[in-house]
Amino acid sequence: PGTNCGQSTSWCPVGFSIDGDTIPVLHSGVGKKIRLNGMDCPERRQALGKKARQYTAWLVLDEIVTIQEHGRDKHGRTIGDVMLGCRLHVFGLGSQAARTTP
């Protein structure tokens, strides 16, 4: 579907938001958790955690997204940049995490 913005990425339908910085995707029939690259949002039980989750869900729910993968985090989630169309989205209600090599 459409262009892939010239990068080796995969189109993935999004389910819902797990929390402000993690979304589930479905790729080739297999579910994956994507940790948003460079983001650190409050957890669901922390202050603004529910709002962060709702905001992320609002941005990606029922969208077809492109994921540029950057390895895995310590919990086994895929770290990735998330794009809607060809626009890279920076998600709010979180702080930018220090970039580290997984």
ABEGO torsion letter per residue (X at the ends): XEBAGGBBBBBBBBBBBABAABBBBBBGGBBBBBBBBGBBBBBAABBGAAAAAAAAAAAABGBBBBBBBAEBBAAGBBBBBBBBEABBBBBBGBBBBBBBBX
